[in-house]
Amino acid sequence: MDTVERMVMQTELKKVATSETLSSVIGAHAAGRPDAIALISGDREIDYRALHRAVNKVAHALTAAGIGRGDHIAYLGRDSEQLYELVIGSSIVGAIVVPINWRLTPTEIAHILTDSQCGLLFADAAAADIGAAALARATRMHEAQQVTVIGMDATEDGGGGFTNWLAPHPDTTPPVRATRADPVLQMYTSGTTGASKGVMVAQESLFAVWDITFSSGWDWLVPRPDDRAFVAIPGFHIAGHAWVMQGLIAGITIAIIPEFTPGAALSTIRKHRITTMTAVPVMLALILTEPGVTGADFDLLRQISYGGSPIPESMLMHCMEKFQCEFVQFYGMTETVTPVSFLPPSEHVAGGARLRSAGRPYPGCEIAVIDDSGEPLPPRQVGEIVVRPPAPMLGYWNRPEATATTLVDGYVHSGDAGWLDEQGYLFVSDRINDMIIVGGENVYPAEVENTITSHPAVQDAAVVGIPDERWGEAVHAFIVVRPGQTVTGRELSLYLRDKVAAFKRPQRFDVIASLPRNASGKILRRELRRKFWEGRERAD
């Protein structure tokens, strides 16, 4: 970016004042650059004028449906422009959108619907069956809950569909009934107890990502006016959602795809002349396995941002060699909303001492490593990583005790173990809560174990993450069978099919006599996974 371009961009972005909301920023872009493309969704291009009109219609439609400040609505479907239209439109009236991972089972989705008390459910055709099954279970769980379902796709006779739902309503700017301090998203994340919790995210937190980015002054971090950014991470993850919103706040073009496949991702990069991309490591590796891929496919790609799961150094080196662009690593979590650390392009050097680190604190963030009593540890001492981001979650929905445990004096307790070096670089060494990351998806052992032990033949169970060349980690189960009972891995796989999402299901079940435990009865997971990680980069 040359000096003139940067000055022009700075002038434009000063209009994104701290008092502005998501809808008013989109309105400003629509007024100043109405024909500029805001979103590329599959094969559809939506300019800022059309996006502004759509979010206005959403706000009017929600008001007509009796949805207002503090009410919840859910979105169950693949990524599309409609998800972001719903979120920005909801932010006008103060409603809270619950994006649901469509890979979950009906039982898991039913819990989210009842816990969030959603009054509207927007579901695409691909999720129609699972949505119907989830609603049936939700009704049984909470008979008083009334949920109206709106399909995102029109029916063959022209009836129904999101477009038809919006049709009667004007696209004029409605009165704003919410502020940047109000929650706009509720992202569900599992916990160590197995019960998924709703992380409440305010508009302010989504703006914080952009505020930090622009105020940093780093050319490699600030979007360029002509950037075409591909966000491969789905919108039901905070990383995907936050990077899409940052791009829209900046006024650049954002490309999304309904569902990640290597072919769809490569096609997007080629067809839409992508200049920056945000992905989890396994996505990058899979793109490079696509038949016909060549270095020429990435000629316009200047930067890749990655995070969300561990990446072996060998995989990172391979990706850097093939993509031939800048790489930036970000470390964060749903509860922090913003990244909390970063490893800049200058540190992505083969054999670099800090290449295996998660980088330095992100601007505006503080990082500490503490012992069991909460005291800060000196450099190179392993403890729990705690972070103070500029705009963390508001809390867990209806979970005051869990909120108080995780959010203490502005610090988010990550559940990750790690250490800081003398220059403040963060190294993540383990996960205190034993979370498994499968292709960027979080899997909490307790949730899977509770389901496995509900099988009448299983007395005890433990699951751990083991190395997987494709997904980074895979779920592996150890089970203790009840006396006089027998059960096979296939039988357990079938039992879990409608109870646990596919990415959470163990790929293998090992039957053992007893689980290793310490004196207090806690499962010694390190003993179970040690043989799988010996000689690996992330071995215990």
C-alpha positions in Angstrom: 0.0 0.0 0.0 1.6 3.3 -1.0 1.4 6.5 1.0 -1.5 8.0 -1.0 -3.6 4.9 -0.8 -3.0 4.7 3.0 -4.0 8.4 3.5 -7.2 7.9 1.5 -8.1 4.8 3.5 -7.3 6.5 6.8 -9.6 9.4 5.8 -12.4 6.9 4.9 -12.0 4.8 8.0 -12.1 7.8 10.4 -15.8 7.8 9.5 -16.1 4.6 11.4 -16.4 6.5 14.7 -16.6 4.7 18.0 -20.3 5.6 18.3 -21.3 3.8 15.2 -23.0 0.5 15.0 -22.7 -2.4 12.5 -25.8 -1.2 10.5 -24.6 2.4 10.3 -21.2 1.4 9.1 -22.8 -0.6 6.3 -25.1 2.3 5.6 -22.0 4.6 5.2 -20.4 2.2 2.8 -23.6 2.0 0.8 -23.8 5.7 0.6 -20.2 6.2 -0.4 -19.5 3.1 -2.5 -22.9 1.6 -3.3 -21.6 -0.6 -6.2 -18.6 -2.0 -4.4 -18.9 -5.7 -3.7 -19.4 -6.5 0.0 -19.9 -10.3 0.0 -19.2 -13.0 -2.5 -21.3 -16.0 -1.3 -20.7 -19.0 -3.6 -21.5 -17.7 -7.0 -23.5 -14.6 -5.8 -22.1 -11.1 -5.5 -23.8 -8.7 -3.1 -22.8 -5.0 -3.2 -23.0 -2.7 -0.3 -26.2 -1.1 -1.5 -28.0 -4.4 -1.6 -26.5 -5.5 1.7 -27.7 -2.3 3.3 -31.2 -2.7 1.9 -31.3 -6.4 3.1 -30.3 -5.6 6.7 -33.0 -2.9 6.8 -35.6 -5.3 5.6 -34.5 -7.9 8.2 -34.9 -5.3 11.0 -38.4 -4.4 9.8 -39.4 -8.0 9.4 -38.1 -8.9 12.9 -40.0 -6.0 14.4 -43.2 -7.2 12.6 -42.6 -10.7 14.0 -42.5 -9.3 17.6 -38.7 -9.8 17.9 -37.0 -7.1 19.8 -34.2 -6.3 22.2 -32.8 -9.3 24.1 -34.8 -11.8 22.0 -32.9 -14.8 20.5 -33.1 -16.1 16.9 -31.2 -19.1 15.6 -29.5 -19.8 12.2 -29.0 -23.4 11.2 -27.3 -23.8 7.8 -24.3 -23.4 5.7 -22.5 -20.1 5.3 -24.3 -17.6 3.2 -24.8 -13.9 2.9 -28.2 -14.4 4.7 -26.4 -15.2 8.0 -24.6 -11.9 8.0 -27.8 -10.0 6.9 -29.6 -11.5 9.9 -26.8 -10.6 12.3 -26.5 -7.0 11.1 -30.3 -6.6 10.8 -30.8 -8.0 14.3 -28.2 -5.6 15.7 -30.6 -2.8 14.7 -33.5 -4.0 16.9 -31.3 -5.5 19.6 -32.0 -9.2 18.9 -29.3 -11.8 19.4 -28.4 -14.3 16.7 -27.4 -17.9 17.6 -25.4 -19.4 14.7 -25.6 -23.2 15.1 -23.0 -25.7 13.9 -25.0 -27.8 11.4 -22.7 -30.7 12.0 -24.2 -31.2 15.5 -26.8 -33.9 16.2 -30.5 -33.2 16.8 -30.0 -33.7 20.5 -27.2 -31.2 20.6 -29.1 -28.7 18.6 -32.2 -29.2 20.7 -30.3 -28.2 23.8 -29.1 -25.0 22.1 -32.6 -24.1 21.0 -34.1 -24.6 24.5 -31.2 -23.1 26.4 -31.2 -19.9 24.2 -35.1 -19.7 24.2 -35.1 -19.0 20.5 -38.4 -17.8 19.0 -37.3 -18.0 15.4 -35.2 -20.6 13.6 -33.8 -19.9 10.2 -32.8 -23.2 8.5 -31.5 -23.9 5.0 -32.7 -26.9 2.9 -29.6 -28.9 3.7 -30.3 -28.7 7.4 -34.1 -29.1 7.2 -34.3 -32.7 8.4 -31.9 -32.3 11.3 -33.6 -29.0 12.2 -37.0 -30.7 12.3 -35.7 -33.5 14.5 -34.0 -31.0 16.8 -37.3 -29.0 17.1 -39.2 -32.2 18.0 -36.8 -32.9 20.7 -36.7 -29.3 21.9 -40.5 -29.3 22.2 -40.4 -32.4 24.3 -37.7 -30.8 26.5 -39.6 -27.5 26.9 -43.2 -27.8 26.0 -43.9 -24.1 26.5 -41.4 -23.0 23.9 -42.8 -21.9 20.6 -40.4 -21.8 17.7 -41.3 -20.4 14.2 -39.2 -22.0 11.4 -38.3 -19.9 8.3 -36.6 -21.8 5.5 -33.7 -20.0 3.8 -34.7 -21.5 0.4 -37.9 -20.9 -1.5 -40.1 -23.9 -2.1 -40.9 -25.2 -5.6 -44.3 -23.4 -5.7 -42.6 -20.1 -4.8 -43.9 -20.1 -1.2 -41.8 -19.7 2.0 -38.2 -18.9 2.0 -36.2 -16.1 3.5 -36.7 -13.8 0.5 -40.5 -14.1 0.7 -40.3 -13.5 4.4 -38.6 -10.2 3.8 -40.7 -9.2 0.7 -43.5 -7.3 2.4 -41.1 -5.1 4.4 -39.5 -1.8 3.3 -35.8 -1.3 2.9 -35.8 2.1 4.5 -33.5 2.8 7.4 -35.3 1.7 10.6 -34.8 3.3 14.0 -31.8 1.8 15.9 -32.9 0.3 19.2 -29.5 -1.1 20.3 -26.0 0.1 21.1 -22.5 -1.3 20.6 -22.7 -2.5 24.2 -25.6 -4.9 23.5 -25.1 -8.5 22.7 -25.6 -9.4 19.0 -24.3 -13.0 18.9 -24.5 -16.0 21.1 -21.9 -18.6 20.1 -22.3 -22.0 21.7 -19.2 -23.8 22.9 -18.9 -27.0 24.9 -17.4 -27.1 28.3 -15.5 -29.5 30.5 -18.8 -30.6 32.1 -20.1 -31.5 28.6 -23.0 -29.0 28.7 -22.7 -26.4 25.8 -22.8 -22.8 27.0 -23.8 -19.7 25.1 -21.0 -17.1 24.8 -22.6 -13.6 24.6 -20.8 -11.3 22.2 -21.5 -7.6 22.0 -21.2 -5.4 18.9 -18.4 -3.7 20.7 -16.3 -6.9 20.6 -16.7 -7.2 16.9 -15.6 -3.6 16.4 -12.7 -4.2 18.7 -11.1 -6.5 16.2 -11.1 -3.8 13.6 -10.2 -0.9 16.0 -7.1 -2.8 17.1 -6.2 -3.8 13.5 -6.4 -0.2 12.1 -4.8 1.5 15.1 -1.8 -0.9 15.0 -0.4 1.0 12.0 1.1 -2.2 10.6 0.8 -2.4 6.8 0.7 -6.2 6.9 -2.3 -6.2 9.3 -4.4 -3.5 7.9 -6.7 -4.5 4.9 -6.0 -2.8 1.6 -8.8 -1.0 -0.3 -8.7 -3.5 -3.2 -8.4 -6.6 -1.0 -10.6 -9.6 -1.8 -10.5 -11.6 1.4 -11.6 -15.3 1.6 -12.8 -16.4 5.0 -12.8 -20.2 4.9 -13.7 -20.6 8.6 -17.5 -21.0 9.0 -19.6 -18.3 10.6 -20.7 -20.5 13.5 -17.2 -20.1 14.8 -16.2 -16.7 16.3 -13.0 -16.5 14.2 -15.0 -16.8 11.0 -17.6 -14.4 12.1 -15.2 -11.8 13.5 -13.0 -11.7 10.3 -16.1 -11.4 8.1 -17.3 -8.5 10.2 -13.9 -6.8 10.2 -13.9 -6.9 6.4 -17.3 -5.4 6.2 -16.5 -2.7 8.7 -13.4 -2.0 6.6 -15.5 -1.8 3.4 -13.6 -4.5 1.5 -14.9 -7.6 -0.4 -15.3 -10.8 1.6 -15.7 -14.2 0.0 -17.4 -17.1 1.8 -18.4 -20.6 0.8 -21.3 -22.7 2.0 -19.2 -25.5 3.2 -15.4 -26.0 3.1 -14.1 -28.5 0.5 -10.6 -28.3 -1.0 -12.2 -27.9 -4.5 -14.6 -25.1 -3.5 -11.8 -23.3 -1.7 -9.4 -23.5 -4.6 -12.1 -22.5 -7.0 -12.9 -19.4 -4.9 -9.2 -18.4 -4.8 -8.9 -18.8 -8.6 -12.2 -17.3 -9.7 -12.5 -14.4 -7.4 -8.8 -13.3 -7.5 -8.4 -13.7 -3.7 -5.6 -11.6 -2.1 -5.9 -12.7 1.6 -7.3 -15.8 3.3 -8.2 -16.9 6.8 -8.3 -20.6 7.6 -7.5 -23.3 10.0 -4.3 -25.3 9.3 -6.0 -28.4 8.0 -7.8 -26.4 5.4 -4.5 -25.1 4.0 -3.1 -28.6 3.8 -6.2 -30.0 2.1 -6.2 -27.3 -0.6 -2.7 -28.3 -1.6 -3.9 -31.9 -2.1 -6.5 -30.8 -4.7 -5.7 -32.3 -8.2 -4.4 -29.7 -10.6 -3.3 -27.2 -8.0 -0.2 -25.2 -9.1 1.7 -22.2 -7.7 0.1 -20.0 -10.3 -3.3 -20.4 -8.5 -1.9 -18.3 -5.6 -0.2 -15.5 -7.6 -2.5 -12.8 -6.2 -2.5 -14.3 -2.7 -0.4 -12.0 -0.5 -1.3 -13.2 3.0 -2.7 -16.2 4.9 -4.0 -15.9 8.5 -4.3 -19.1 10.3 -5.2 -20.4 13.8 -7.8 -22.4 15.6 -5.7 -25.6 16.0 -2.1 -26.8 16.4 0.0 -27.0 13.2 3.0 -29.2 13.0 6.1 -27.3 11.9 6.5 -29.7 9.0 3.0 -28.9 7.7 3.6 -25.1 8.2 6.9 -25.3 6.2 5.1 -27.2 3.4 2.3 -24.6 3.2 4.7 -21.7 3.3 6.7 -23.2 0.4 3.7 -23.9 -1.7 1.6 -20.8 -1.1 4.6 -18.4 -1.4 2.9 -15.5 0.6 3.0 -13.9 4.0 1.8 -16.1 6.9 0.3 -14.7 10.2 -0.7 -16.9 13.1 -3.4 -15.8 15.6 -4.3 -17.4 18.9 -7.6 -16.7 20.7 -10.8 -18.3 21.8 -14.5 -17.7 21.6 -14.6 -16.1 25.1 -11.9 -13.5 24.1 -13.6 -12.7 20.8 -10.5 -10.9 19.5 -7.2 -12.6 19.0 -4.9 -12.4 22.0 -1.6 -13.2 20.4 -0.1 -13.1 17.0 3.0 -14.3 15.1 3.8 -11.8 12.4 5.1 -12.5 8.9 8.7 -11.6 9.9 8.7 -14.5 12.4 7.7 -17.1 9.8 11.2 -18.1 8.8 12.3 -21.8 8.4 14.1 -22.9 11.5 13.1 -19.7 13.4 13.3 -20.0 17.1 9.8 -18.8 17.7 8.0 -20.5 14.8 6.4 -22.9 17.2 5.2 -20.1 19.5 1.8 -18.4 19.4 3.6 -15.1 19.1 3.4 -11.9 21.2 0.3 -10.3 22.8 -2.1 -8.8 20.3 -2.3 -5.0 20.6 -4.6 -4.1 23.5 -4.2 -7.5 25.1 -2.4 -8.7 28.2 -1.1 -12.3 28.7 0.1 -13.9 31.9 0.9 -17.5 32.9 -0.2 -18.3 36.5 0.2 -21.2 39.0 -2.5 -23.0 40.8 -2.8 -20.2 43.4 -3.2 -17.5 40.7 0.3 -16.1 41.1 2.2 -15.1 37.9 5.0 -17.4 36.9 8.5 -16.4 35.7 9.6 -17.0 32.1 9.7 -20.6 30.9 7.6 -21.9 33.8 4.5 -23.8 32.6 1.1 -22.8 34.1 -2.3 -21.7 33.0 -2.6 -19.0 30.3 -4.8 -16.1 31.3 -5.5 -13.2 29.0 -7.1 -9.8 29.3 -8.5 -8.8 25.9 -10.0 -5.4 25.2 -13.6 -6.6 24.7 -14.1 -10.2 26.0 -17.5 -12.0 26.1 -20.2 -10.4 28.2 -20.5 -13.8 29.9 -22.1 -17.2 29.4 -25.9 -17.0 28.9 -27.7 -18.0 32.2 -24.4 -19.4 33.6 -23.3 -17.0 36.3 -21.1 -19.5 38.1 -19.3 -20.6 34.9 -18.9 -16.9 33.9 -17.3 -16.2 37.3 -14.9 -19.1 36.9 -13.8 -18.2 33.4 -13.9 -14.3 33.6 -12.0 -13.1 36.6 -11.1 -9.4 37.0 -11.2 -8.9 33.3 -8.9 -11.9 32.6 -10.2 -14.9 30.7 -8.9 -18.2 32.0 -8.1 -20.1 28.8 -7.8 -23.7 30.1 -4.6 -23.9 28.1 -1.2 -24.6 29.7 1.9 -22.8 28.4 4.8 -20.5 29.1 6.2 -17.1 28.1 9.8 -16.6 27.1 11.9 -13.6 28.2 10.7 -11.5 25.3 7.0 -12.2 26.0 6.4 -14.8 23.3 3.7 -17.3 24.2 4.2 -21.0 23.8 1.1 -23.2 24.2 2.3 -26.6 25.5 -0.9 -28.4 26.4 -4.6 -28.0 27.2 -5.4 -28.1 30.9 -9.0 -29.1 30.2 -7.9 -31.9 27.8 -9.8 -30.4 24.8 -9.3 -32.1 21.5 -9.2 -30.1 18.3 -10.3 -32.0 15.2 -9.8 -29.9 12.0 -10.4 -26.7 14.0 -13.5 -28.1 15.8 -13.3 -28.3 19.6 -14.2 -31.6 21.2 -14.5 -31.8 25.0 -13.9 -35.3 26.4 -16.5 -35.1 29.1 -19.3 -34.6 26.5 -18.3 -37.7 24.5 -17.5 -39.8 27.6 -20.9 -39.1 29.1 -22.6 -40.3 26.0 -20.4 -43.5 25.7 -21.0 -44.5 29.3 -24.8 -44.2 28.7 -24.5 -47.4 26.7 -25.6 -50.2 29.0 -22.5 -52.3 28.3 -20.0 -49.6 29.2 -18.8 -49.1 32.7 -16.2 -46.4 32.2 -14.7 -44.5 29.3 -12.1 -41.9 28.5 -11.3 -40.2 25.2 -8.1 -38.5 24.1 -6.8 -36.8 21.0 -4.2 -38.6 19.0 -2.2 -37.5 15.9 -4.1 -37.5 12.6 -2.3 -36.5 9.4 -5.4 -35.0 7.8 -7.3 -33.4 10.7 -4.5 -32.7 13.2 -6.1 -34.8 15.9 -8.6 -37.6 16.0 -10.7 -38.8 18.9 -9.6 -42.1 20.4 -11.7 -43.9 23.1 -10.7 -46.3 25.8 -13.6 -48.2 27.4 -14.1 -50.5 30.3 -16.9 -53.1 29.7 -19.3 -54.0 32.5 -18.8 -57.5 33.9 -20.7 -60.1 31.9 -21.3 -57.7 29.0 -19.7 -57.4 25.5 -19.7 -54.6 23.0 -17.8 -53.9 19.8 -16.4 -50.6 18.4 -18.9 -50.8 15.6 -21.8 -51.2 18.0 -20.6 -48.1 19.9 -20.2 -46.1 16.7 -23.7 -46.9 15.7 -24.9 -46.0 19.2 -23.2 -42.6 19.0 -24.4 -41.8 15.5 -27.5 -39.8 16.4 -26.1 -38.6 19.8 -22.8 -37.0 19.0 -21.6 -35.0 16.0 -19.5 -36.9 13.5 -16.3 -35.0 14.2 -16.6 -35.8 18.0 -17.0 -39.6 17.5 -14.1 -41.8 18.3 -12.4 -43.3 15.3 -11.4 -46.3 17.3 -12.4 -47.9 20.6 -9.8 -49.8 22.8 -11.1 -52.1 25.5 -9.0 -52.0 28.7 -9.3 -53.5 32.1 -9.4 -50.2 33.9 -8.6 -46.5 33.3 -5.5 -45.0 34.9 -6.4 -42.6 37.6 -4.6 -40.5 40.3 -5.3 -40.7 44.0 -8.2 -38.3 43.7 -9.8 -40.4 40.9 -8.9 -38.1 38.0 -8.3 -39.9 34.7 -4.6 -39.7 33.7 -5.1 -38.9 30.1 -1.4 -38.2 29.5 -0.8 -41.9 30.2 -3.4 -42.9 27.7 -2.2 -40.7 24.9 1.6 -40.8 25.5 2.3 -43.8 23.2 0.5 -42.1 20.3 2.5 -38.8 20.7 6.0 -40.3 21.3 8.4 -38.8 18.7 5.8 -36.2 17.6 6.2 -32.5 17.8 3.4 -32.1 20.4 4.3 -35.1 22.5 3.7 -34.8 26.3 
